[in-house]
Every structure is written in structure tokens, then in C-alpha cells.
């Protein structure tokens, strides 16, 4: 069972990265201003990389990774949490 600190970290950081990724992805096709498009594209890439590293146990030794959680996450669990927290399908 994950600790309270791990749950807090997940709720604050991982869900934030997912929210930013999904928001940037939804806005990119509709943006006409080049600077805004660049900012959203950078946001998408940084958030995608952070989530990739977290979910694949990559990164520095002082960074939190999915392997630090004692309970294995299933894709369906993450999808359910995402929908309930971010409102995105």
C-alpha cells in the first residue's frame, strides 16, 4: 500500500504533469499564435518526458518513480484516477 507521502506526491506532481500534457495536446491544433504554439509544444514535450520517466522507472536516484510504490499500478487504475481528477476522457 502506498504511503500518504507517495499518494500526496502522485496527486500533486504526476497528475499535474498529466493535466498539462492533456491540456497542451488539446490546445495545439487550434493555436494560431506562433509563440503560444511553441510554449504549448514545449509544455507537451516536458510533461510527456516526465511521465515517461516516472512510469518507466527512469531518472535520477533522487527522483520518485513508479517502482517506489509498493502496490503495482494498472493502466485501468491510472485511467480511472485521471478521469476523476482532471475531467479528461
C-alpha positions as CSV (number, residue, x, y, z in Angstrom):
1,X,0.0,0.0,0.0
2,X,1.4,3.4,-0.9
3,X,2.3,5.8,1.9
4,X,0.5,9.1,2.5
5,X,3.6,10.9,1.1
6,X,3.6,8.8,-2.0
7,X,-0.1,9.5,-2.6
8,X,0.4,13.2,-2.0
9,X,3.3,13.2,-4.4
10,X,1.3,11.4,-7.1
11,X,-1.7,13.7,-6.6
12,X,0.4,16.8,-6.8
13,X,3.1,16.1,-9.3
14,X,2.1,13.2,-11.5
15,X,-1.5,14.3,-12.1
16,X,-0.2,17.8,-12.7
17,X,2.1,16.5,-15.5
18,X,-0.8,14.5,-17.0
19,X,-3.1,17.6,-16.8
20,X,-0.5,19.8,-18.6
21,X,0.1,17.1,-21.2
22,X,-3.6,16.7,-22.0
23,X,-4.3,20.4,-22.0
24,X,-1.4,21.2,-24.3
25,X,-2.4,18.4,-26.6
26,X,-6.0,19.7,-26.8
27,X,-4.9,23.3,-27.5
28,X,-2.1,22.8,-30.0
29,X,-4.3,22.1,-33.1
30,X,-6.3,25.4,-32.5
31,X,-3.5,27.9,-31.8
32,X,-2.6,30.4,-34.4
33,X,0.0,32.5,-32.5
34,X,3.5,31.0,-33.0
35,X,4.8,31.9,-29.6
36,X,1.8,30.3,-27.8
37,X,2.2,27.3,-30.0
38,X,5.9,27.0,-29.1
39,X,5.1,27.3,-25.4
40,X,2.4,24.6,-25.6
41,X,4.6,22.3,-27.6
42,X,7.4,22.7,-25.0
43,X,4.9,22.0,-22.2
44,X,3.7,18.9,-24.0
45,X,7.2,17.6,-24.5
46,X,8.4,18.3,-21.0
47,X,5.3,16.7,-19.4
48,X,5.5,13.7,-21.7
49,X,9.1,13.1,-20.8
50,X,8.5,13.5,-17.1
51,X,5.6,11.0,-17.2
52,X,7.6,8.6,-19.4
53,X,10.5,8.7,-16.9
54,X,8.2,8.2,-13.9
55,X,6.2,5.3,-15.5
56,X,9.4,3.6,-16.8
57,X,11.5,3.9,-13.6
58,X,13.9,6.2,-15.3
59,X,15.6,9.3,-13.9
60,X,18.0,10.2,-11.2
61,X,18.3,8.3,-7.9
62,X,16.7,11.2,-6.0
63,X,13.6,11.3,-8.2
64,X,10.3,9.4,-7.4
65,X,9.5,6.6,-9.8
66,X,6.6,4.2,-10.2
67,X,8.8,1.4,-8.8
68,X,8.9,3.3,-5.4
69,X,5.3,2.5,-4.9
70,X,4.7,-0.9,-3.3
71,X,1.4,-1.5,-5.0
72,X,1.7,-2.0,-8.7
73,X,-0.4,0.3,-10.8
74,X,-2.5,-1.0,-13.6
75,X,-3.3,1.1,-16.7
76,X,-7.1,0.9,-15.8
77,X,-6.4,2.3,-12.4
78,X,-4.4,5.3,-13.7
79,X,-7.1,6.0,-16.4
80,X,-9.8,6.0,-13.7
81,X,-7.8,8.3,-11.5
82,X,-7.1,10.6,-14.4
83,X,-10.8,10.8,-15.4
84,X,-11.9,11.6,-11.9
85,X,-9.2,14.1,-11.2
86,X,-8.7,16.0,-14.5
87,X,-12.1,15.6,-16.2
88,X,-10.4,14.4,-19.3
89,X,-11.5,11.2,-21.0
